[in-house]
Amino acid sequence: MRIINSIIIFLIFSSFTEHKYYVSTSLFNFTEKGSLQITLRVFKDDMSNAISSGYLDEISGVLDLTKDVYFNDIEDYFNSKLHVFFDSNKFELDFIGLESKNEIYVCYLEVEKLPDFQDLTIDNQVLFDQFNDQQNIIHVKKSGKRDSFISRVNNSSLKVNI
Amino acid sequence: MKLKHISLFLLSFIISLPILSQEAKERNQENINVNKFRQLYQEFSTPNMFRTASGAPGPAYYQQQADYKMEIELDDENKRIYGFETITYTNNSPDNLEYLWVQLDQNVRKKDSPSLLINEDRISVAYPPSGFTKEFMTDPFDGGFNIESVVDENKNPIKHIINQTMMRVDLPSTLKSGEKFSFSIKWWYNIQDHVNQDGRSGYETFEKDGNRVYIIAQFFPRMAVYNEVEGWQNYQFWGDGEFALPFGNYDVKITVPSDHILDATGELQNRKNIFSKDMMKRFNKAKKTYDKPVMIVTQAEAEEAEKGFSKKKKTWHFLAENVRDFAFATSRKFIWDMMAVKIGNKDVMAVSMYPKEGNPLWEDYSTVVVAESLKTYSDYTFDYPYHKAISVHAKQIGMEYPMICFNFGRPNMDGSYSDDVKFGMIGVIIHEIGHNWFPMIVNSDERQWAWMDEGINTYVQYITEQKLGKDFPDIIYPLENFPSDRGPAEMITRYMSVDQKFLAPIMANPENVYSLGPNAYGKPATALNILRETIMGKELFDHAFKIYSKRWMFKHPTPEDFFRTMEDASAVDLDWFWRGWFYSTDYVDIGIKEVNQYFVSTEPGEEMKKIMEERGIPKDRLRPLVFLENSKNDNENIKENSPLENSKLLNNYINENFTESEISNLEVPKYFYEITYDKPGGLVMPIIVDYEYEDGSVERVTYPAQVWRKNDKEVKKLVTSNKKIISINLDPDLETADIDTSNNSWPKKQEDSEFDKFKAKVKG
């Protein structure tokens, strides 16, 4: 019987229309003008929990992170969770802002002037503090080529060859 | 017209020659049929007497039946359920059975359950004291069924063995085909806190008033499915994969504290004993009220009841016919409202139950949304056959059972709520009510094929959401359309463009857990939407979809039954579509590779000259021909001349062969476009193009998907006109789920990326 070889599916499969799968996707786009543009997509409520965090008093309801008052908190969060290394040198990421699209926040970060480099390492730990089964999918686009990687709690730092 | 035919013929003759003159440099490998349009003979099972090639139940189709008679008591103080049931199992199969399998889903919460060990643990570096003690200093939850007895009709114990969440009952004698077998089980189990632990059911404690809201499901040992596709569906319940259940009749008595408000699957038999005089009056009014909900229990009354903590008990008695499961919700906190809905020639009651914490959102929207869902789903499939549909408020849950579902959507404590919360709640109510059709009545096996109920349901959910937005503009104001997050083709492109190594097909059960929610909900729903809007058209699709729903109403379909029915009832060959969307992880990317413009020239053009050289044809030996030249080679700048001016031959031919009046009506094409469409993505889709002409007019052409059948990589199309084309736009309405639209325009559009647009907005 086929089912012997097939195991039950996945993280989500309940009639939970709510995402019970913990995933983010990000695009690291190396532009022709020599900058790195990062577009990161996370579920709104996950991000809201991450920013408000268990250390603060419980806030009822989900935060609207597009408000200016949260800009610094979000910037700090990304500084602590998202790291990019060019030839072992860590580069500061410029947090530009985020916008709301349906159930997701699209977050924009940038390195305006890239150095010459050989090796690229991306350490994406966004939301690892919230879910230990969080998976962060990373797409890298450079010189017309495209590759994808997945960053997980036990394996967050990825060397990228592209 | 003759002229067009001549020019087209010559054009195709000349332009196709270079291809013919190419030589195969290597020997090709042997061919197996990999054409994307090949029929799904190898993937589908051979049709048989149980399920026909049409996708309908066959003459030998059978299904088992499981009837339940239950007495249930809910112990509110100890959060426990006690139960006694008699199961009558009818063996309608042609096979003789030696044993039966019974599902014990609560056992996923047993202290020693292996399912507790399959997830990762994590440590946090700071805990509030309550969290610390809960995490490290309390006993593990004592969950799971405690089976006290399993006996036959004569109260003799029956041999049985429990394998985690499955129990095998060894029949005292063979259950022959056509026979029935009755046996009884006595059990109890501890209900878990579904907010702080996991689960699709359980209780929520409200600290402020000390009361609990119970949403109870999977609370009884119940029969597994036996059929000719899987034998016994005796897959373990790990907590994620869902359920396969047979149909049957339920007779259930539930005893709860007398001040609880309860509703469940089935018709309440002893309403006069339970309801107060006031409640009966309101109920009778609700049965005749079609425009807005009638409160059976008001918020004020519920708030009073919250203080009661009655020690007395009441028993609610329900009868449900032809259902595949049973669930109920009970609490003294419940507000209860109802409204009548006309479905076909019957009335169905739309019901909502919610604590005050759900207001004002729930009293405003829940029952109205239930009513609209009942109507729209009935329109697209079949009339809702049950007498009521209940939406129960539950924190962080979205789960369905026959006639009753549990839905999230809680405002902030001050009563305010965001659009996200509001639309999320409306969406989940539609979705869970919709599950009554798929899989409660069109009873597919959720453990094997989650997409058959989730994907199909999500598609109808999208239709319902959009209709709700149109019929109730106030609910979505100031938006013009309901903000559905699944359905439209363009919304699935991000998921489908994820690297192949992270994707799995819809029609596979991989051990690989990269499969995400989009795989079972979004992608199938989008595929159906594309079939409806773009491939088949609404009329053909809606009709076939209805046929499928009606064929398998109160039966157990498999994916093939769906695939076959959709083709069978529409005469649209869909094997290529199912193969691409359901059996592969291919994505759509169609583009405009090249556009060559030709014009009628005076002399043989560059390509023609090459052919003449290759074949050794001197110019004076050439037959009289109309020559077409690529506009790139227009050295004498004659491409804008009338063709009749450039080709004396053509001009003379027309004068000699057409009458004066015919000539005056002739349209002479001046522009000949050879457009090469290519397909970097694997999926086959129709080529939908807008040709925009210099006079501002736009012509929409849809080349059917079959255009790719002989060449999967690229195809050339000709467009001739006496007007210049100034732009060509592929898939202008974003119908094909094309993941990369940067190659969809000619001339190529330089569009700002999402990133640049946002940065410009922020930094100016």
Boltz contact constraints between the chains, C-beta under 6 A:
constraints:
  - contact:
      token1: [A, 6]
      token2: [B, 509]
      max_distance: 6.0
  - contact:
      token1: [A, 7]
      token2: [B, 511]
      max_distance: 6.0
  - contact:
      token1: [A, 8]
      token2: [B, 238]
      max_distance: 6.0
  - contact:
      token1: [A, 8]
      token2: [B, 241]
      max_distance: 6.0
  - contact:
      token1: [A, 9]
      token2: [B, 241]
      max_distance: 6.0
  - contact:
      token1: [A, 9]
      token2: [B, 450]
      max_distance: 6.0
  - contact:
      token1: [A, 10]
      token2: [B, 513]
      max_distance: 6.0
  - contact:
      token1: [A, 10]
      token2: [B, 515]
      max_distance: 6.0
  - contact:
      token1: [A, 12]
      token2: [B, 517]
      max_distance: 6.0
  - contact:
      token1: [A, 13]
      token2: [B, 240]
      max_distance: 6.0
  - contact:
      token1: [A, 13]
      token2: [B, 241]
      max_distance: 6.0
  - contact:
      token1: [A, 13]
      token2: [B, 450]
      max_distance: 6.0
  - contact:
      token1: [A, 15]
      token2: [B, 398]
      max_distance: 6.0
  - contact:
      token1: [A, 15]
      token2: [B, 399]
      max_distance: 6.0
  - contact:
      token1: [A, 15]
      token2: [B, 400]
      max_distance: 6.0
  - contact:
      token1: [A, 15]
      token2: [B, 435]
      max_distance: 6.0
  - contact:
      token1: [A, 16]
      token2: [B, 398]
      max_distance: 6.0
  - contact:
      token1: [A, 17]
      token2: [B, 398]
      max_distance: 6.0
  - contact:
      token1: [A, 17]
      token2: [B, 428]
      max_distance: 6.0
  - contact:
      token1: [A, 17]
      token2: [B, 431]
      max_distance: 6.0
  - contact:
      token1: [A, 18]
      token2: [B, 398]
      max_distance: 6.0
  - contact:
      token1: [A, 19]
      token2: [B, 517]
      max_distance: 6.0
  - contact:
      token1: [A, 21]
      token2: [B, 516]
      max_distance: 6.0
  - contact:
      token1: [A, 21]
      token2: [B, 517]
      max_distance: 6.0
  - contact:
      token1: [A, 37]
      token2: [B, 755]
      max_distance: 6.0
  - contact:
      token1: [A, 39]
      token2: [B, 755]
      max_distance: 6.0
  - contact:
      token1: [A, 60]
      token2: [B, 412]
      max_distance: 6.0
  - contact:
      token1: [A, 60]
      token2: [B, 413]
      max_distance: 6.0
  - contact:
      token1: [A, 61]
      token2: [B, 412]
      max_distance: 6.0
  - contact:
      token1: [A, 96]
      token2: [B, 759]
      max_distance: 6.0
  - contact:
      token1: [A, 96]
      token2: [B, 762]
      max_distance: 6.0
  - contact:
      token1: [A, 97]
      token2: [B, 762]
      max_distance: 6.0
  - contact:
      token1: [A, 102]
      token2: [B, 485]
      max_distance: 6.0
  - contact:
      token1: [A, 103]
      token2: [B, 485]
      max_distance: 6.0
  - contact:
      token1: [A, 108]
      token2: [B, 755]
      max_distance: 6.0
  - contact:
      token1: [A, 108]
      token2: [B, 758]
      max_distance: 6.0
  - contact:
      token1: [A, 132]
      token2: [B, 120]
      max_distance: 6.0
  - contact:
      token1: [A, 132]
      token2: [B, 122]
      max_distance: 6.0
  - contact:
      token1: [A, 148]
      token2: [B, 499]
      max_distance: 6.0
